[in-house]
Amino acid sequence: LLSNLALKVNLKMQGDNHPVNFMGLGSLRANKIVLDVDVTYPTGAQDSGRPSIAYLVGSVDQNLMNYPGSMRLQAGEIEDMRSMVKERLTAWQTANGGALPEYMVFYRDGISKSQFATCEKNEITAVRAVYFELCVGPNSGKKLKMTFVIVGKQHNARFYPTTPGDCTKNEENPDRSNMNARPGLLVDRVVTNPDRVNFYLQSHQAPHGTARSAHYHVLSIGPGEKYGEMRHVLTMGVGARYICWGLGLQSLRCKYLEGCQAS
């Protein structure tokens, strides 16, 4: 309890709880914003008239650690993406001398494969339009280099290590393992979708139960952005840094970050 409280206090005082060396990301990190958006829906028949909650978080620091957020109550899907993205880009500008980020990595949770085309048509277009709207004054002429990634967790794929040394150790009995892979498991061939760029990544530690990797679908890759760096370095690094806990996450999830901010 005290450890969790200390992490939250440090975050609110603009501190970095878990710095990670993003080896391989190079100079791209210095001019990059990471965004993550998700929608939480009410459950149960008695909640049919209640609104859903859209929450978008965006990094503002060079260490990709501090993620202020924007929240909206709405009837269904994300209805106000443009204004939330504008708030996060404006916050990044305020924290970085008025400049706009040149690179953006956008993680989108909470949609199915049947909604990918709609997402590309509406949400990616909205993000680019907001960026263009902010390209005034010293930022005139800038062009956004955006990588847009769908994060899925509702799938039936499970992976297990083939050697004991790659297993997660049991916390209660270090001499035993639970047959889950250690954080960092990457699967990008054979069982992936051949129609588009996608991969499975387990960035979290799973000491109990059966680990479920997140399934990432890359809808677009920005010019100058290296797919390997985004996949191995950025996605793994961001997922490994839960700001209010000492372990990694299944993915960068708005609900975890929202909980820390609400506290």
C-alpha positions in Angstrom: 0.0 0.0 0.0 2.7 2.5 1.0 4.8 1.6 -2.1 1.8 2.2 -4.4 1.0 5.5 -2.7 4.6 6.6 -3.0 4.6 5.9 -6.7 1.5 7.9 -7.2 2.8 10.9 -5.2 6.1 10.8 -7.2 4.2 10.8 -10.5 2.0 13.8 -9.5 5.2 15.7 -8.6 6.4 15.1 -12.2 8.8 12.3 -11.2 9.7 9.2 -13.2 8.9 6.0 -11.4 10.5 3.5 -13.8 13.0 4.8 -16.3 13.8 2.4 -19.1 16.7 2.6 -21.5 15.1 2.6 -24.9 18.1 1.2 -26.6 17.7 1.3 -30.4 15.1 4.0 -30.5 17.7 6.7 -31.0 16.8 10.3 -31.7 13.2 9.4 -32.6 12.2 9.3 -28.9 13.1 12.9 -28.4 10.4 14.1 -30.7 7.7 11.5 -30.2 4.3 11.4 -28.5 2.7 8.1 -27.5 -1.1 8.1 -27.3 -3.5 5.3 -26.1 -7.3 5.4 -26.3 -9.9 3.0 -25.0 -13.6 2.9 -24.3 -15.2 1.4 -21.2 -18.8 0.3 -21.7 -21.5 -0.3 -19.0 -22.4 -3.9 -18.3 -25.7 -5.5 -17.5 -29.2 -4.9 -18.7 -29.8 -2.4 -15.9 -27.0 -0.2 -17.3 -28.3 0.0 -20.8 -29.1 3.7 -20.4 -25.8 4.7 -18.9 -23.0 6.3 -21.0 -19.8 4.7 -22.0 -16.5 6.4 -21.1 -13.8 7.2 -23.6 -10.3 7.9 -22.2 -7.2 9.0 -24.1 -3.8 9.4 -22.5 -0.7 11.0 -24.1 2.9 11.3 -23.1 4.4 14.7 -22.5 8.0 13.9 -21.5 11.1 12.7 -23.2 11.1 9.5 -21.1 7.6 8.5 -22.3 6.6 8.1 -18.7 4.1 10.8 -17.8 0.7 10.4 -19.4 -2.0 13.0 -18.6 -5.4 12.1 -20.0 -8.7 13.4 -21.5 -12.0 11.7 -20.7 -15.5 12.0 -22.3 -18.9 10.5 -21.4 -20.7 9.4 -24.5 -23.5 7.2 -25.9 -21.4 4.6 -27.7 -18.2 4.6 -29.7 -15.7 7.5 -29.5 -17.5 10.6 -30.5 -15.1 13.3 -29.7 -11.7 12.0 -30.8 -10.6 15.3 -32.3 -10.9 17.4 -29.2 -9.2 14.8 -27.0 -6.3 14.4 -29.4 -6.0 18.2 -29.6 -5.9 18.4 -25.8 -3.0 15.9 -25.7 -1.0 17.5 -28.5 -1.5 20.9 -26.8 -0.3 19.4 -23.5 2.8 18.0 -25.3 3.5 21.5 -26.8 3.2 23.1 -23.4 5.7 20.7 -21.9 8.1 21.0 -24.9 8.5 24.7 -25.6 5.6 25.1 -28.0 6.8 22.6 -30.6 4.7 19.8 -32.0 6.0 16.2 -32.0 7.1 15.0 -35.3 6.5 11.3 -34.6 3.3 9.8 -33.1 2.6 6.2 -32.0 -1.1 5.7 -31.4 -2.3 2.6 -29.6 -6.1 1.9 -30.1 -7.8 -0.5 -27.7 -11.3 -1.9 -27.7 -12.2 -2.6 -31.3 -12.7 -5.8 -33.3 -11.2 -6.7 -36.7 -14.5 -5.8 -38.4 -14.0 -2.2 -37.3 -10.5 -1.8 -38.6 -11.6 -0.2 -41.9 -13.9 2.3 -40.1 -11.1 3.1 -37.7 -8.7 3.9 -40.6 -11.3 6.0 -42.3 -12.5 8.0 -39.3 -10.1 8.0 -36.4 -6.8 8.1 -38.3 -8.2 10.9 -40.5 -9.3 12.8 -37.4 -5.9 12.6 -35.8 -4.2 13.9 -38.9 -6.7 16.7 -39.2 -6.1 17.9 -35.7 -2.3 17.9 -36.2 -2.7 19.9 -39.4 -4.9 22.4 -37.5 -2.1 23.0 -34.9 0.6 23.5 -37.5 0.7 27.3 -37.3 3.5 29.8 -36.5 6.8 28.0 -35.8 5.1 24.6 -36.5 4.0 25.6 -40.0 4.9 23.0 -42.6 5.3 20.1 -40.2 4.0 16.8 -41.4 2.9 14.1 -38.9 4.7 10.7 -39.1 2.1 8.5 -37.4 2.2 4.8 -36.6 -1.3 3.5 -35.7 -1.6 0.2 -33.8 -4.7 -1.7 -32.7 -4.2 -3.6 -29.4 -6.3 -6.7 -29.0 -6.6 -9.0 -26.0 -9.8 -11.0 -26.8 -8.2 -13.9 -28.6 -7.6 -17.6 -28.0 -3.8 -17.8 -28.8 -1.6 -19.0 -25.9 2.1 -19.6 -25.9 4.4 -21.6 -23.7 8.2 -21.9 -23.4 9.9 -25.0 -24.6 12.8 -24.9 -22.1 12.6 -24.5 -18.3 15.0 -21.5 -18.3 12.4 -19.4 -20.2 9.7 -20.0 -17.7 8.4 -17.4 -15.2 9.5 -18.4 -11.7 6.9 -19.1 -9.0 7.1 -16.3 -6.4 6.1 -18.5 -3.5 8.5 -21.3 -4.6 11.4 -20.0 -6.6 12.5 -23.6 -7.5 9.3 -24.1 -9.4 7.9 -22.4 -12.5 4.3 -22.0 -13.7 5.1 -22.7 -17.4 4.4 -19.1 -18.5 7.0 -17.4 -20.7 9.0 -14.6 -19.2 8.3 -11.0 -20.3 9.5 -10.2 -23.8 7.9 -13.1 -25.7 7.4 -12.0 -29.3 5.6 -14.0 -32.0 5.5 -12.5 -35.5 5.1 -15.4 -37.8 3.3 -18.7 -38.5 0.3 -18.1 -36.3 -0.2 -14.4 -37.2 -2.6 -12.9 -39.7 -1.0 -12.9 -43.3 -3.2 -10.1 -44.5 -1.6 -7.3 -42.5 1.4 -6.5 -40.2 0.7 -8.0 -36.8 2.4 -9.7 -33.9 1.9 -11.1 -30.4 3.9 -9.6 -27.5 3.9 -10.6 -23.9 5.3 -7.5 -22.1 4.0 -8.5 -18.6 5.0 -11.0 -16.0 2.4 -13.7 -15.3 3.3 -15.4 -12.0 -0.2 -17.0 -11.8 -2.7 -18.4 -14.2 -2.1 -18.7 -17.9 -0.4 -15.7 -19.6 -2.2 -14.1 -22.6 -0.2 -12.0 -24.9 -1.5 -8.8 -26.5 -2.2 -9.0 -30.2 -1.0 -5.9 -32.1 -2.2 -5.0 -35.6 -0.3 -2.2 -37.3 -2.7 -0.2 -39.5 -0.1 2.3 -40.6 3.7 3.0 -40.1 4.9 6.5 -40.3 7.8 7.5 -42.7 11.1 7.2 -40.9 9.6 4.9 -38.3 11.3 1.5 -38.1 8.9 -1.4 -37.6 11.4 -3.3 -35.6 12.1 -0.4 -33.2 8.4 0.2 -32.7 7.7 -3.5 -32.1 10.6 -4.5 -30.0 11.7 -1.4 -28.3 8.8 1.0 -27.9 5.9 -1.3 -27.4 7.8 -3.6 -25.0 9.3 -0.7 -23.1 6.0 1.2 -22.7 4.2 -2.0 -21.7 6.9 -2.7 -19.1 6.3 0.6 -17.3 3.2 0.6 -15.2 3.6 3.9 -13.4 1.8 2.7 -10.2 3.3 -0.8 -9.9 6.7 -2.4 -10.2 5.7 -5.0 -12.8 4.9 -4.9 -16.5 1.5 -4.8 -18.2 -0.2 -6.9 -20.8 -0.2 -3.6 -22.9 -0.3 0.1 -22.3 -3.8 0.3 -20.9 -5.8 3.5 -20.4 -7.7 2.0 -17.4 -4.5 1.5 -15.4 -3.2 5.0 -16.1 -6.7 6.4 -15.4 -6.7 4.7 -12.1 -3.4 6.3 -11.1 -4.6 9.8 -12.1 -7.9 9.4 -10.3 -6.1 8.5 -7.2 
